[in-house]
């Protein structure tokens, strides 16, 4: 037990408690809660003395760092979860960063706590969310965080509108190769408080082979709006001994048109540009017509894209039928 108010990790610690104290502090990146300090015999006076002497520092209410200097990200994560109390977990953007779904940012640590918890956001250190389903969405990691599937749903619900939520789900589920059945099960077991229809449609589109916001825009605003025949999605093609994937392939009368959707602003990596040139060459050698479009082509001029695609499809033998869009397909 501490014998005086200046007791800290570097002072004399009772032998029977030294191992547990050091193990706890190390596992929490040097951060401890007041409840944990009390378990080791500290009083408010002890804590105040160590803080006043600048051996410790207050990170959040009733949470302290047992070191000097700016707390790092790991320490701030542990501090946030300790502040949230029992059952609190890393969630939203912070959980996504821990799952490597998103790059590490400089914003507050995000946690989710049960309803009834007294924890509130303490900006700019921690942002607090609430949930009634933490028992089903939490993963017992260190520190604890929401499962991958629940993290995606939480991020989608936090988006400003339904279409943004749909795009985010498609992007993350595709890039992370998440199980579609697990995602659907997550949505059914814990229905989102908003954007449920958009999130459900996103999972349906991923199941149909669409893997990016650009592919959804093309499907909605070009293919479906202009009455084109359904294209095949994510068609494998062998290039230099590797399997690559064509975004959309239309097959008419024994011939085909490849529509390639490029969401990148530029080919900044030489290997990527070389691979795409080889894929273009492979399509040409196989006698497949091909067209390439980017985000702004489809988003700003979907009818212009449709006229070009329609021209090639008509050349292959496609006969236009009734369509939703009133623009003319002919150039």
N, C-alpha and C positions, 0 to 999 in steps of 0.2 A: 504494500500500500504506500502511496506517496506520503512522505513525512513533512513536507512543507510546500508552500504555494509555488515554488520555482521548479518543482519536479517536472521533468520532461523526459523524452526518450533517451536523452544523453545523460541524464542523472541516474543515480542508483535506483534500480527497479527491483522490487522483491523477486527473488529467484523463481518462486512458484508462478509468477505472472509474466516474467520477462519474455518467455517464448511466445506466448499467446499474443501479447501486445505487439511485438515486432512482426509477427506473422500477419496480424490484422492490418497494421499500418502499411506493410509492404504490399499486401494484396489490394489495398485501396489507394495505391499511388500516393501515400502520405496524408490522406484525408480521413478525418474521423468525425463522427457526430457527437453531440453532447451526451446522448444516451449511452454511447459506447464509452465515452470518457467516464461517465458516472459508474459504469460497470467495473472500471479499474480504479475507482475510489476518488475521482476528481470531484471537486465542488465548483460552483460558479466562481468562487474566489481564485481557485487554482487556474482556471481557464483565463480569467481576466488578467492575472499576473503574467502568464506566459504570453498573452497577446500584447500587454503593455510593454513587456521586455523585448518584443519583436522576435521572440523565438517561434511563436505561432502566429497565424493570421486568420481572420474570419473570412470565409469564402461566401457563405450564405447563412441565413439565420440558423443558429444551432449547429453549424457545420464549420469545421476548422481544418486548416492545413498545418501540419506539424513541421513546416519548413518556411524559409524566407524565399523571396523571389516570386515571379509571376507563375501561377499554377499552369501547367501544361494541359493539353486537351484531355489526356487520360485522367488527370486529377479533377478537372472540371466535370467530366462525366460521372465519376464516382461521387463528387460533391452533390451534383444534381439529383442522383438517385437516392442518396442519403437524406437530402432535404425533402424529397417527395415522400419518404417514409415507407412503411411496409407495403409490399406489392408494387411499388413504382418501378417503371421500366423505361429504358431509352426507347424513343419512338420517332415517327415521322422522319424528318431530314437526317437527324442524328443516327437513327437506326439504319437508314438507307446508306449512310456513309460507312457505318460499321459493316454492312453487308457488301460494301464496294459496289453498290448500285449507282452512287453519285460521288463526285470528288469531294474531298473534305473542304468545307467552307469555314468562314470566320464568324458565322452567326451564333446565336445562343444555343446551348444544349437543350434539346427538346425531350421531354419526358411525358409519360401518361400515368396518371394516378387514378385510383378508384373514386367513384362518387362518394362524397362524405369526407374525403381527405381535406385537411386545412391548407394544404400547400397551394400557393398562388404564384403566378409568374413573377420572377425577380429579374427584370431586364437590366442590363443586357446579358446576364449570366445564364438564366434558364427560362424557358417557356413551358408552361404547364398545360397539358390537355387532360381531359377526363373521359373515362370509359366504364361501362358496366360489364364489359366482357374481357377484362384483363386475364381472368383465369383461363380463357381459351386462346388468347393471343400472345401470351408471354413465353419467352424461351429462357431457360435457366442458364444463361451465359454469364460471364463476369466482365462488366456489370450486366445485369439482365436487360434484354431488349425484346421488341416484338418480333414475331416470326416473319420470314420473308414475305409470305402472302399477305399478312395483315399490314405489313409496312407499306406494300404497294397500295392497298385499299386506303390506308390512312392518308397517304400522299395524294391520292386521287380526290378524296373528299375535301382536302384542303385547297384544291385548285379553284380559281376564280369563276369558272363556268364549266358546263357539262362537256363541251367539246374538248377543252383542255384536259379534263379528267380522262376522257376517252383516249386522247393521244398519249397521255402519260402511261396509262395501263398498257397500251399496245407496245410502246417503246420499251418499258421495263420488263414486261413478260417475255418479249422477243429477245432482248439483249441478254437477259439473265437466264434464259432457257428454263423458265419456271414451268412446273407441271400445270397444264391447263386444267386437269381434273381437280387438283388441289386448290387452284385459284377459284374455280367455280364452287367448290365445297366451302371455301372461306366466305365467299359472298352469301351463300345460302345460309350458313350457320350464323354469320354475323352481318346481317343486312346493313349496308352503309346508310348513314342518316340522310344523305343526299346523293344525287347523281347515280342512283342504282341502275336506272335504265341505260345510261351511258356506259357505265362500267360493264354491265352485262353484254351490251353490244360490242364493246371492245374485245371481250373474251370470245365472242362469236366470230368476229373478224379475224382474230389470231387463229382460231380453229380453222378458218377458211383459207389461211395462208398469207394474210396481210401482216406485215411486220414493221410498219412505220407509219407515221402521220402522213407522209407523202403518198404512200400506197393507198391509204384511206381516201385522201383527197382525189386521187386519180380514179379510184373505184366509184366514188359518189358523184363527182362533178364531170367526169369524162365518160367512163365506160357506161355506167348505169343511166346517167342523165341523157346520153345520146343514143341509147338503144343498141350499143355494140353487143356482139355475141360474148358470152362469158369467156374470159381468158383463163388459162391455167396459171396458177401462182407458184412461185418458188420451184421452177423447173430445173432439175440438175443438168449441168453441162460440164464435160471434161475438158480442161485446159491445162496443158503442160503437166499431165498426170495428176492434177488436183480437181476436185469437184467444186465448181462454183454454181451460183444459182441465178437464173434469170427471173426478173420480177414478174413479168406478165408475158405469156406466149399465146397468140391467137393462131389457130390452125384451121385453114379453110381450103378445101379442094386439094389436099395433099401438100399445100404450101403453108408457110408460117410467117408471122410477123412477131418480132421480139420488141417489146417496149421496156426500156431500161429506165428506172427511176433513181436518179442520183441526188441524194439529200445533202451531199457535201458542197460547201461553197467553192472549194478548189481541191485539186489533187496535190496536196502538200508533200505526200510521201512518194518517192520515186517508184518504189515497188508496187504501190497501188495503181499508179498511172500505167506502169508497164503491164500489170495483170489485166487491166481493163482494155488496153490496146490489143493484147493477145486474145481476149474474149471477143472483141470486135472482129478481129481477123478470123477467129474460129467460126463466127456466125456467117461472115462473108463467104468463107470457103465452103460452108455447108449449104449455101444458097438461101439463108434466112434473111429476110428484110429486117431492119432494126431501126428504131427511133429512140432517142435519148432525151429525157426531160428532167428538169430540176424543180425545186419547190416553187420558185416564182413563175415558172412557165405554167404549172398546173393551177396555182393559186390565183394568179392574176389574169390568165388568159386560157381558161379551160376550154372555151369554144375554139380558140385557135389551135390548141393541141388536138381537139376532137376532129377538126377539119383535116389535119395532117394524117392522123391515124385512120380516119374514115376513107381518105383518098387511097391509102395503101391497101386497106381491107377491100375496098371496091375493086381495086386492080386484081386482087386475088380471087374475086368472085363473090364477095359479100353483097347482098342486096339490102339496103336500108329499109327498116320497117318503122312503125310508130315510135315516137320518142318523146320524152318529157321536155327537153330543151327546144326552144323555138328557133335557135340559130340554124343557119344553113350549113350543112356539112361540106358542100362543094367549095373549093377554094375560089 
